[in-house]
Amino acid sequence: MPKNKTIKTDLLIIGGGIAGLRAAIEASKHCKVLLITKGKAGESATEKAQGGIAAAIDKIQDSTEFHFQDTIKAGAGLCDKKAVEILVNEGVSRVIELIKMGARFDRAETEGGTGYSLAIEGAHKRRRILHAGDETGAEIERTLGSKIISDGLVKISPYTIGIDLIIKDGKCIGATAIDTYNHLTLNILAKATIIATGGICQTYLYTTNPGVATGDGVAMAWRAGAEVQDMEFIQFHPTSLVAFKELEDIIALPRFLISEAVRGEGAKLINVKGERFMPSYHKQKELAPRDIVSRAIVNEMKKTKSKHVWLSLSGLGAEKIKKRFPMIYKTCLERGLDITKENIPVAPAAHYFMGGIKTTIEGETNLPGLYAAGESVSLGVHGANRLASNSLLDGLVFGTRAAKTALKYLKEVKQLPKTIKTKAGKPCSLNKEKLESIRMTIRNIMWKGAGILRNGKGLKTASQKLKDINQKLDYQPKNLEEVEVKNLGTVAGLILKSAIDRKESRGAHFRTDYPQTDNQNWKKHLIYSTKDKA
Ligand code: SIN
């Protein structure tokens, strides 16, 4: 049996991606912070982000107003204008701060005179994406991580997974967790808690997300009574590498992303008959919004009875490919594909979650003491479809804001209980193999029933299967697998409920039985809490 330990801190941050790290830096100036992260330090979707971070730093060719307009347009009617204004305006200051902390983005002499090489991706009308080669997320994670370590103010506990929030008198006072490295179960008592656990796309068979993206924060907030919003909106990235298809079907490795920036530099999509197809789907062609490109690819795959389409980089030239996309070049080469000579087989995969824990623009949830930021949150900044390269910016901007709000709150908290009693709960009777098989079943159900194209019949079948599965997951988790599989089941159930309820198509949610956008009835968010549990 792991030993039990109680820890006290001012602020608990759950999650070590961009939002959690940026929140930690902000808060560490004023209070004691403990950051727990379930993998090794830095293991997150942030670390894998390729394309870059969007910010209108070019004051001549671009403006925050243009960035605002592009974000609103991609969001398909569900963006909160105030949240987007904050994103694009505060985003510029946050990015400049990040550069001052040491982030090394690619430089170039440009007309706008910023000194930075600015890329373009889908649905942006200007070049505004700062990047570090094709490993922008890793560079940002390195910058924020180094700042935290050199300041030495934040205690980071890696390999520590949050289980449940601790709620007393309706307020959040921390979380229970498992420190898998030291074999401890923890009661972490905190005056305030920020959830920054990132995405949920491991609920899908094919995803670009790392294995850690199992929606833990969303599930634990939901169980504690927090509201969730926009759960039906999953963004499918158009171009993930289809390499080891057979292996992927068995063990569902995350699919390697081929950044949208590759299309930004001129790569073209062609079907297996060799025909370029995007011009017949949208005037922005390969740089149309992601949902449109993903659906076009699925259509072409169906038409040609193929498992992929091709991404052709033939117009880019070998030198540019190697210089601008060194990691993509190297990774593809390791998988037997020389992208300076050959087309890349690609297909869409689940990539980003626009839904999540409902917060205000200050990062507040409906539970006092509980704050949230980053991909685990839905505050309307991305609407029904996120604009490319706005996610890292979201983490920076709203991670900072959540920390500032939590700081104000925790100053008012007089004291924490010395210890707390947690419920023992029903133990899990499923062994590791069984849990892994359930994990794969959930991912298959979601891919089949709630994927890029959905319909009422498929969603309801998926929902019934999930209900049966979720009955088996009604246990108190004691290890990583038990936590993750339970959380995947919870999040998948919520996605299905929301997708069944929204009887229209909008942004990333496309229903073949309701193919039109219905602004009269559905230009609204779907918000649920345990009170509405079916
Ligand atoms: C990409 O590089 O295509 C991903 C960037 C993003 O998700 O915004």
Residues whose N, C-alpha, C, O or C-beta is under 5 A from the ligand:
A	BS01	SIN	Q50 G51 G52 I258 S259 E260 A261 L387 A388 S389 N390
